[in-house]
Amino acid sequence: MIDIIERQPFRIPEFVAEIGKQRIEGFPVEGFVYGEGPRYPKLMLIGEAPGETEALGGIPFTGRAGKELMKSLASIGLSREDVYITSTVRSRPYRYGQRKERDGTFTERKYNRPPTKKEILAHAPVLDFEIANVRPELIVTLGNVGLQRLVGSQAKVTELHGKPLKQPVRFLRELTDVEYEWTEEIHTIIPTFHPASIFYRPSHRPSLEADWLEIGRVLKERSNEVCILARDETSRESRNSDGE
């Protein structure tokens, strides 16, 4: 029964999506990308925000960075179907810029940009709902934006990557709040670099690969602990049955 439940896909209710869409109105963003994956996954991956490819297709991490992410998952024996993928902001933040064409002319186009604190706050209720209801074994933050959203602006991925953090996470208690509070529940969070970081900083690749090996090690350790607990419980039930 548990295996069947774990494979059931999770999707936020439309009223939660509408809250996010309404709160982000007026900001220079476009599209709305739902999180994707099963309830009770091994991992919840929290990125920054959708890019152009994701905003158009409506599926998280399907662009160039997504291919790198799939390689990281494969390195520890996981696939997209095993994890829940989401982001801090669900709409693509953009800015206008000029691109020089081959004929020497310039065209104006939209470029990706990091989300602002106000945009992150606008979509905070959506991520809060996912964390509370998806209930992953581990949370993996991809880059500084997701990490700081959960544990505060003092956190830096360059200092914390690959290190399991066991602590509460920040959430909005009321929709009108502008300051985060801390959950009572303790979560296990492992920060790592955003998969796109290796495109502009290739020196991050060895650290990124090592982080994913650590994520795999922690998952295996947790799985072994569950097996031991289940075995002990079965042994106790057997002894009780024999004594009746």
C-alpha positions as CSV (number, residue, x, y, z in Angstrom):
1,M,0.0,0.0,0.0
2,I,2.8,2.4,0.9
3,D,4.5,1.9,-2.5
4,I,1.3,2.7,-4.3
5,I,0.8,5.9,-2.2
6,E,4.3,7.0,-2.9
7,R,3.9,6.8,-6.6
8,Q,0.8,9.0,-6.7
9,P,1.5,12.3,-8.3
10,F,1.0,15.5,-6.3
11,R,-0.3,18.8,-7.7
12,I,-1.2,21.9,-5.7
13,P,-4.9,22.7,-5.7
14,E,-6.1,25.4,-8.1
15,F,-7.0,27.7,-5.2
16,V,-3.3,27.7,-4.1
17,A,-2.2,28.4,-7.6
18,E,-4.6,31.3,-7.9
19,I,-3.2,32.7,-4.6
20,G,0.2,32.7,-6.2
21,K,-0.9,34.1,-9.5
22,Q,-2.8,37.0,-7.8
23,R,0.0,37.8,-5.4
24,I,2.6,38.1,-8.3
25,E,0.4,40.4,-10.4
26,G,2.1,43.6,-11.3
27,F,5.7,42.2,-11.2
28,P,7.7,41.7,-14.4
29,V,7.2,38.0,-14.6
30,E,5.4,35.6,-16.9
31,G,3.8,32.2,-16.9
32,F,3.1,29.9,-13.9
33,V,4.8,26.6,-13.5
34,Y,3.4,23.9,-11.2
35,G,5.6,21.6,-9.2
36,E,5.9,18.1,-10.5
37,G,6.4,14.7,-8.8
38,P,5.0,12.3,-6.3
39,R,3.8,12.8,-2.8
40,Y,6.2,11.4,-0.2
41,P,9.2,11.5,-2.6
42,K,12.8,10.7,-1.7
43,L,13.7,14.3,-2.6
44,M,12.1,17.6,-3.0
45,L,14.3,19.8,-5.2
46,I,13.8,23.6,-4.8
47,G,15.2,25.8,-7.5
48,E,15.1,29.5,-8.1
49,A,12.4,30.3,-10.7
50,P,11.4,29.1,-14.2
51,G,13.4,30.1,-17.2
52,E,12.0,30.8,-20.7
53,T,11.8,27.1,-21.6
54,E,9.9,26.2,-18.4
55,A,7.6,29.2,-18.7
56,L,6.6,28.2,-22.2
57,G,6.2,24.5,-21.5
58,G,4.9,24.6,-18.0
59,I,7.2,21.9,-16.8
60,P,10.0,22.6,-14.2
61,F,13.6,22.1,-15.2
62,T,13.2,21.1,-18.8
63,G,15.8,23.4,-20.3
64,R,19.6,23.2,-20.4
65,A,19.9,23.2,-16.6
66,G,17.3,20.5,-16.4
67,K,19.5,18.1,-18.4
68,E,22.3,18.7,-15.9
69,L,19.9,18.0,-13.0
70,M,18.8,14.8,-14.6
71,K,22.5,13.7,-14.8
72,S,22.9,14.5,-11.1
73,L,19.9,12.4,-10.2
74,A,21.1,9.5,-12.4
75,S,24.4,9.6,-10.6
76,I,22.6,8.4,-7.4
77,G,20.2,6.0,-9.1
78,L,17.2,8.4,-9.3
79,S,15.1,9.8,-12.1
80,R,12.6,12.6,-12.5
81,E,9.8,10.3,-11.5
82,D,11.4,9.7,-8.1
83,V,11.5,13.3,-6.9
84,Y,9.3,16.4,-6.6
85,I,10.7,19.3,-8.5
86,T,9.6,22.9,-7.7
87,S,11.0,26.4,-7.3
88,T,10.9,29.3,-5.0
89,V,9.1,31.5,-7.5
90,R,6.7,29.9,-10.0
91,S,6.7,32.6,-12.7
92,R,9.6,33.6,-14.9
93,P,11.2,36.8,-13.8
94,Y,12.5,38.7,-16.8
95,R,14.2,41.9,-17.8
96,Y,14.4,43.5,-21.2
97,G,17.7,43.7,-23.0
98,Q,19.2,44.1,-26.5
99,R,20.7,41.4,-28.6
100,K,23.0,42.1,-31.5
101,E,21.9,40.1,-34.6
102,R,24.3,38.8,-37.3
103,D,23.4,41.7,-39.6
104,G,24.5,44.2,-37.0
105,T,21.0,45.3,-35.9
106,F,19.8,45.1,-32.4
107,T,16.6,43.5,-31.2
108,E,14.9,43.8,-27.9
109,R,14.2,40.6,-26.0
110,K,13.4,39.2,-22.6
111,Y,16.2,37.8,-20.4
112,N,16.0,35.7,-17.3
113,R,16.9,37.4,-14.0
114,P,16.9,36.4,-10.3
115,P,13.6,36.9,-8.4
116,T,13.4,39.8,-6.0
117,K,12.6,39.5,-2.3
118,K,9.1,40.8,-3.0
119,E,8.5,38.2,-5.7
120,I,9.8,35.4,-3.4
121,L,7.4,36.6,-0.7
122,A,4.5,36.7,-3.2
123,H,4.9,33.0,-4.0
124,A,5.9,31.9,-0.4
125,P,2.4,30.4,0.3
126,V,2.7,28.1,-2.7
127,L,6.1,26.6,-1.6
128,D,4.8,26.5,2.0
129,F,1.8,24.4,0.9
130,E,4.1,22.0,-1.1
131,I,6.5,21.4,1.8
132,A,3.7,20.8,4.2
133,N,1.8,18.4,1.9
134,V,4.4,16.7,-0.3
135,R,6.4,15.6,2.8
136,P,9.7,14.6,1.2
137,E,12.4,12.5,3.0
138,L,15.0,15.2,2.1
139,I,14.9,18.7,0.7
140,V,17.6,19.7,-1.7
141,T,18.0,23.4,-2.4
142,L,19.5,24.3,-5.8
143,G,21.4,27.6,-5.4
144,N,21.2,30.5,-2.9
145,V,17.6,31.6,-3.6
146,G,16.0,28.3,-2.4
147,L,18.4,27.9,0.5
148,Q,17.9,31.5,1.8
149,R,14.1,31.2,1.3
150,L,14.1,28.3,3.8
151,V,16.8,29.2,6.3
152,G,17.5,32.9,6.0
153,S,19.6,35.4,4.1
154,Q,22.7,34.6,6.1
155,A,23.0,31.2,4.5
156,K,25.4,30.8,1.6
157,V,25.6,27.8,-0.7
158,T,29.3,28.2,-1.1
159,E,29.7,27.6,2.7
160,L,26.9,25.0,3.3
161,H,26.8,22.9,0.1
162,G,26.8,19.2,0.7
163,K,26.1,19.6,4.4
164,P,22.9,18.2,5.9
165,L,21.0,20.8,7.9
166,K,18.4,19.5,10.4
167,Q,16.2,22.5,11.4
168,P,12.9,24.3,11.0
169,V,12.2,26.2,7.8
170,R,10.7,29.6,7.2
171,F,7.1,30.0,6.2
172,L,4.3,32.7,6.1
173,R,1.7,32.2,8.9
174,E,-0.8,34.6,7.3
175,L,-1.1,35.8,3.7
176,T,-0.8,39.4,4.9
177,D,2.5,38.8,6.7
178,V,5.7,40.3,5.4
179,E,8.0,38.5,7.8
180,Y,8.6,34.8,7.9
181,E,8.2,32.5,10.9
182,W,9.7,29.1,11.7
183,T,7.9,25.8,11.4
184,E,7.7,23.6,14.4
185,E,8.6,20.6,12.3
186,I,12.3,19.8,11.7
187,H,13.4,19.2,8.1
188,T,16.6,17.7,6.7
189,I,17.9,20.1,4.0
190,I,21.0,19.5,1.8
191,P,22.1,22.6,-0.1
192,T,23.9,22.3,-3.4
193,F,24.7,24.5,-6.4
194,H,22.1,25.3,-9.0
195,P,22.8,23.0,-12.0
196,A,23.1,26.1,-14.3
197,S,26.0,27.4,-12.2
198,I,28.4,25.1,-14.0
199,F,27.7,26.9,-17.3
200,Y,29.3,30.2,-16.1
201,R,31.5,28.6,-13.4
202,P,32.8,25.2,-14.5
203,S,34.9,25.0,-11.3
204,H,31.7,24.2,-9.4
205,R,31.3,20.8,-11.1
206,P,33.5,18.7,-8.8
207,S,31.7,20.2,-5.8
208,L,28.3,19.6,-7.4
209,E,29.2,16.0,-8.1
210,A,30.5,15.5,-4.6
211,D,27.3,17.0,-3.1
212,W,25.1,14.6,-5.0
213,L,27.1,11.7,-3.8
214,E,26.5,12.9,-0.3
215,I,22.8,13.2,-1.0
216,G,22.8,9.6,-2.2
217,R,24.7,8.5,0.9
218,V,22.2,10.2,3.2
219,L,19.3,8.7,1.4
220,K,20.9,5.2,1.7
221,E,21.6,5.8,5.4
222,R,18.0,6.8,6.0
223,S,16.7,3.8,4.1
224,N,18.8,1.5,6.2
225,E,17.5,3.0,9.4
226,V,13.9,2.5,8.2
227,C,14.7,-1.2,7.4
228,I,16.2,-1.7,10.8
229,L,13.2,-0.1,12.5
230,A,10.8,-2.2,10.5
231,R,12.8,-5.4,11.3
232,D,12.8,-4.6,15.0
233,E,9.1,-3.9,14.9
234,T,8.4,-7.2,13.2
235,S,10.6,-9.0,15.7
236,R,8.7,-7.4,18.7
237,E,5.3,-8.4,17.1
238,S,6.5,-11.9,16.7
239,R,7.7,-12.2,20.3
240,N,4.4,-10.8,21.5
241,S,2.4,-13.2,19.4
242,D,4.5,-16.2,20.7
243,G,3.8,-15.1,24.3
244,E,0.0,-14.9,24.0
